[in-house]
Amino acid sequence: MAIQCFAEYRAYQYQVVDPYHPSSIPMILTSSLNPVAFRSYHGQSLDTTLLRTWMCYGHTSRQKICPYPIAALPEVQPGETP
């Protein structure tokens, strides 16, 4: 008898600004931490904005966070069919 397992996790992309240096360039960070855990882990004082979220499927052990899936779609011109 074979047992089949599936794994998945949610990825989050944040824009983070240091409130003590408002003129600094905002950083874009991708994490597997949800918004509550992200702020708890990195500090409540950061100005954090959730930009987008997506699911990562498959083998997830010791893997980098999967890329945003919409970025991988080919660009379709008006009048074309994908």
TORTORZA-214734 format. One line per field, with one value per residue: x, y, z of N, C-alpha, C, O, CB in turn; residue in one letter; residue number from 0. Coordinates in Angstrom, 3 decimals. Glycine has a CB too. Layout:
n.xx [X,...]
n.yy [Y,...]
n.zz [Z,...]
ca.xx [X,...]
ca.yy [Y,...]
ca.zz [Z,...]
c.xx [X,...]
c.yy [Y,...]
c.zz [Z,...]
o.xx [X,...]
o.yy [Y,...]
o.zz [Z,...]
cb.xx [X,...]
cb.yy [Y,...]
cb.zz [Z,...]
r [A,...]
k [NUM,...]
end
This chain:
n.xx [0.850,0.753,1.416,0.356,1.492,0.895,2.094,1.910,2.196,1.628,2.817,4.009,4.254,5.831,5.984,8.363,9.163,11.461,10.455,11.954,13.697,12.393,12.993,14.342,14.742,11.971,11.804,11.275,10.080,9.901,8.201,7.400,6.005,2.981,1.066,0.706,2.596,4.900,5.194,5.462,7.837,9.754,9.480,7.345,7.553,8.144,7.051,4.834,3.499,1.267,1.659,1.013,-0.133,0.332,0.015,2.292,3.131,3.779,6.900,8.382,10.442,13.336,13.487,13.626,11.354,8.621,8.287,6.202,3.260,1.853,3.694,5.023,3.405,2.811,2.877,-0.021,-1.126,-3.597,-6.354,-5.085,-5.042,-4.408]
n.yy [-1.178,2.065,5.294,8.438,11.722,15.222,18.541,21.991,25.544,28.939,31.831,35.108,38.505,41.445,45.008,46.861,49.472,51.397,53.074,54.903,55.954,57.475,58.378,56.356,53.739,51.730,48.270,45.195,42.232,38.685,36.089,33.221,33.707,34.625,37.744,38.505,36.897,37.738,40.459,40.103,38.640,40.264,42.718,45.144,47.791,48.266,49.607,47.950,46.609,44.432,43.096,41.062,37.642,34.095,30.588,27.904,24.827,21.266,19.514,20.932,21.080,22.578,24.330,27.183,29.957,29.661,31.269,34.131,33.182,34.488,36.108,34.349,33.811,33.930,36.905,38.100,39.414,41.852,40.373,37.956,34.428,32.600]
n.zz [0.000,-0.986,0.200,-0.622,-0.581,-0.403,-0.641,0.308,0.498,1.482,-0.094,0.568,-0.402,0.511,0.947,2.519,4.708,6.483,9.270,10.667,8.911,6.656,4.092,2.908,0.460,-0.356,0.495,-1.197,-0.099,-0.040,1.552,3.616,5.809,7.369,7.505,10.286,11.662,10.313,11.072,13.821,13.965,12.620,13.775,15.196,14.557,11.896,8.776,7.061,4.111,2.634,-0.500,-2.393,-2.646,-2.982,-3.846,-3.259,-4.562,-4.217,-3.594,-0.856,0.919,2.099,-0.074,-2.251,-2.095,-4.231,-7.469,-8.276,-9.822,-11.920,-13.190,-14.817,-16.954,-20.468,-22.467,-23.984,-26.963,-27.998,-29.631,-30.091,-29.353,-26.404]
ca.xx [0.000,1.551,0.785,0.719,1.393,1.008,2.467,1.693,2.270,1.301,3.906,3.549,5.220,5.626,6.796,8.771,9.834,11.928,9.813,12.954,14.379,11.334,13.506,14.999,14.033,11.203,12.302,10.275,10.491,9.011,8.320,6.327,5.348,1.761,1.277,0.850,3.882,5.958,5.377,5.956,9.225,10.638,9.306,6.107,7.789,8.302,5.882,4.726,2.313,1.148,1.438,0.309,0.062,0.068,0.283,3.395,2.726,4.779,7.939,8.731,11.526,14.606,13.369,13.348,9.939,8.318,8.034,4.820,2.875,1.374,4.867,5.489,2.481,3.242,2.075,-0.906,-1.488,-5.029,-6.725,-4.446,-5.538,-3.252]
ca.yy [0.000,3.289,6.503,9.591,12.963,16.462,19.665,23.319,26.636,30.234,32.810,36.490,39.523,42.661,46.216,47.228,50.763,51.702,54.342,55.817,56.528,57.495,58.665,55.162,53.054,50.582,46.949,44.193,40.974,37.543,35.279,32.260,34.137,35.406,39.115,38.592,36.302,38.570,41.637,39.640,38.196,41.342,43.926,45.871,49.181,48.384,49.951,46.783,46.534,43.184,43.403,39.957,36.325,33.005,29.260,27.110,23.426,20.244,19.293,22.260,20.987,23.238,24.933,28.616,30.251,29.614,32.603,34.543,32.459,35.356,36.621,33.334,33.690,34.672,38.093,37.884,40.659,41.914,39.624,36.643,33.471,32.019]
ca.zz [0.000,-1.094,0.714,-1.438,0.185,-1.152,0.221,-0.228,1.462,0.913,-0.140,0.746,-0.819,1.288,0.791,3.872,4.822,7.836,9.643,11.223,7.745,5.638,2.754,2.382,-0.617,0.148,0.126,-1.532,0.503,-0.201,2.757,3.870,7.044,7.170,7.983,11.748,12.017,9.746,11.931,15.119,13.824,12.163,14.577,14.978,14.155,10.445,7.979,6.195,3.260,1.887,-1.912,-3.032,-2.053,-3.912,-3.306,-3.798,-4.466,-4.451,-2.597,-0.345,1.893,1.768,-1.397,-2.281,-2.306,-5.663,-8.029,-8.476,-11.045,-13.001,-13.903,-15.753,-18.068,-21.655,-22.773,-25.132,-27.635,-28.326,-30.838,-30.091,-28.379,-25.699]
c.xx [0.894,0.741,1.285,0.478,1.564,1.328,2.164,1.897,1.954,2.528,3.293,4.640,4.845,6.477,7.087,9.552,10.243,11.337,10.787,13.777,13.379,11.823,14.213,14.114,13.258,11.800,11.111,10.815,9.444,9.275,7.210,5.602,4.099,1.954,1.464,2.206,5.049,6.251,5.894,7.434,10.165,10.474,8.069,6.337,7.962,6.980,5.767,3.414,2.341,0.804,0.628,0.642,-0.293,0.443,1.477,3.050,3.919,5.757,8.479,9.906,12.811,14.619,13.212,11.853,9.679,8.020,6.540,4.334,2.411,2.538,5.355,4.561,2.990,2.311,1.264,-1.309,-2.991,-5.319,-6.099,-5.156,-4.348,-3.002]
c.yy [1.239,4.468,7.676,10.865,14.166,17.587,20.978,24.332,27.931,31.135,34.208,37.430,40.839,43.805,46.698,48.537,50.940,53.045,55.361,56.480,56.588,57.787,57.448,54.495,51.874,49.271,46.053,42.856,39.906,36.585,34.236,32.610,34.954,36.792,39.249,38.050,37.153,39.769,41.233,39.298,39.359,42.645,44.703,47.269,49.347,48.756,48.893,46.811,45.208,43.524,42.321,38.646,35.263,31.681,28.632,25.645,22.500,20.116,20.652,22.244,21.613,23.828,26.437,28.804,30.315,31.023,32.871,33.970,33.347,35.893,35.637,33.174,34.473,35.852,37.817,39.244,40.667,41.197,38.244,35.732,32.806,30.579]
c.zz [0.000,-0.568,-0.111,-0.625,-0.741,-0.183,-0.495,0.882,0.732,0.992,-0.063,0.262,-0.147,0.761,2.204,3.822,6.279,8.252,10.223,10.132,6.594,4.233,2.147,1.325,-0.025,-0.354,-0.207,-1.022,0.248,0.945,2.794,5.169,6.712,7.785,9.496,12.177,11.508,10.644,13.302,15.053,13.517,12.931,14.195,14.421,12.647,9.794,6.888,5.424,2.520,0.443,-2.612,-2.336,-3.087,-3.240,-4.028,-3.540,-4.660,-3.303,-2.137,0.628,1.359,0.359,-1.246,-2.487,-3.805,-6.186,-8.168,-9.808,-12.195,-13.825,-14.957,-16.966,-19.276,-21.899,-24.035,-25.664,-27.914,-29.637,-30.916,-29.114,-27.713,-26.072]
o.xx [1.703,-0.448,2.489,-0.597,2.293,0.878,2.162,1.784,2.010,3.197,2.196,5.823,3.702,7.552,6.168,10.469,9.464,11.675,10.482,14.478,13.507,11.129,14.640,12.897,13.828,12.247,10.062,11.873,8.244,10.426,6.207,4.689,4.145,2.919,2.302,2.896,6.069,7.409,6.694,8.197,11.254,11.258,7.781,5.416,7.930,5.920,6.508,2.347,3.325,-0.216,-0.323,1.579,-1.122,1.102,1.653,2.714,4.946,5.486,8.976,10.319,13.310,15.650,12.718,11.170,10.428,7.552,5.727,4.945,2.573,2.393,6.034,4.907,3.540,1.122,1.806,-1.771,-3.598,-4.618,-6.531,-5.792,-3.371,-2.067]
o.yy [1.421,4.613,7.875,11.060,14.111,17.578,21.058,24.007,27.994,31.193,34.449,37.179,41.289,43.592,46.917,48.703,50.665,54.067,56.553,57.459,55.821,57.471,57.499,54.674,51.092,49.183,46.146,42.400,40.175,36.299,34.356,31.895,35.861,36.998,40.034,38.682,37.278,40.062,41.960,39.622,39.440,43.576,44.896,47.873,50.477,48.284,48.927,47.011,44.889,44.161,42.617,38.563,35.500,31.662,28.801,25.273,22.905,20.551,21.430,23.299,21.227,23.821,26.912,27.914,30.947,31.876,31.947,34.248,32.966,36.113,36.040,32.464,35.563,35.805,37.353,40.110,39.605,41.389,37.427,36.193,32.478,29.963]
o.zz [0.909,-0.853,-0.271,-0.058,-1.732,0.963,-1.723,2.064,-0.496,2.023,-0.568,0.489,-0.223,0.202,2.993,3.018,7.192,7.654,10.268,10.390,5.639,3.267,0.993,1.310,0.736,-1.497,0.430,-1.455,0.310,1.275,2.092,5.583,5.881,8.520,9.941,12.976,12.186,10.942,13.891,15.964,14.085,12.747,13.014,13.871,12.159,10.204,5.905,6.005,1.851,0.179,-3.336,-1.543,-3.966,-2.201,-5.234,-2.416,-5.205,-2.183,-2.951,1.110,0.302,-0.314,-0.223,-2.993,-4.551,-5.432,-8.177,-10.840,-13.355,-15.027,-15.901,-17.910,-19.121,-21.583,-25.038,-24.921,-28.052,-30.630,-31.729,-28.166,-28.387,-25.561]
cb.xx [-0.966,1.992,1.089,-0.098,2.451,-0.292,3.972,0.283,3.676,0.094,4.774,3.186,5.253,5.941,6.063,9.625,8.910,13.498,8.716,13.873,15.650,10.310,14.465,15.319,15.027,9.721,13.164,9.972,10.731,9.215,8.273,6.889,6.322,0.524,0.124,-0.285,3.982,5.569,4.060,5.162,9.330,10.400,10.507,5.338,9.011,8.836,5.990,4.835,2.250,0.069,2.764,0.666,-0.797,0.859,-0.966,4.787,1.641,5.519,9.087,7.536,11.773,15.749,12.173,14.166,9.524,7.117,8.720,4.684,1.789,0.550,5.995,5.627,1.089,3.280,2.981,-2.167,-0.682,-5.501,-6.338,-2.952,-6.469,-3.447]
cb.yy [-0.001,3.540,6.709,9.614,12.993,16.762,19.591,23.450,26.703,30.875,32.642,36.783,39.678,42.411,47.337,46.101,51.943,51.728,54.082,55.076,55.685,58.506,59.856,54.169,52.570,50.688,46.330,44.154,41.144,36.844,36.163,30.820,34.965,34.686,39.956,37.815,34.880,39.045,42.414,38.424,37.145,41.602,44.810,45.960,49.714,47.071,51.408,45.491,47.733,42.240,43.586,39.877,36.157,33.202,28.356,27.508,23.109,20.536,18.397,22.872,19.529,22.254,24.331,29.334,31.586,28.669,32.749,36.103,31.496,36.523,36.927,32.009,34.179,33.749,39.361,37.031,40.833,43.376,40.402,36.753,32.420,32.114]
cb.zz [1.227,-2.566,2.233,-2.773,1.315,-1.945,0.614,-0.846,2.147,1.645,-1.444,2.241,-2.383,2.755,-0.084,4.524,4.338,7.909,10.643,12.180,7.346,6.005,2.805,3.525,-1.728,-0.280,1.273,-3.092,2.007,-1.585,4.017,3.936,7.924,7.797,7.568,12.461,11.452,8.342,12.076,15.591,12.726,10.714,14.448,16.261,14.859,9.848,7.371,7.015,2.260,2.518,-2.620,-4.522,-0.763,-5.244,-3.436,-3.141,-5.497,-5.714,-3.172,0.331,2.269,1.909,-2.181,-3.405,-1.607,-5.936,-9.393,-8.448,-10.723,-12.431,-12.920,-15.037,-17.662,-22.897,-22.955,-24.746,-28.954,-28.412,-32.054,-29.738,-29.041,-24.211]
r [M,A,I,Q,C,F,A,E,Y,R,A,Y,Q,Y,Q,V,V,D,P,Y,H,P,S,S,I,P,M,I,L,T,S,S,L,N,P,V,A,F,R,S,Y,H,G,Q,S,L,D,T,T,L,L,R,T,W,M,C,Y,G,H,T,S,R,Q,K,I,C,P,Y,P,I,A,A,L,P,E,V,Q,P,G,E,T,P]
k [0,1,2,3,4,5,6,7,8,9,10,11,12,13,14,15,16,17,18,19,20,21,22,23,24,25,26,27,28,29,30,31,32,33,34,35,36,37,38,39,40,41,42,43,44,45,46,47,48,49,50,51,52,53,54,55,56,57,58,59,60,61,62,63,64,65,66,67,68,69,70,71,72,73,74,75,76,77,78,79,80,81]
end
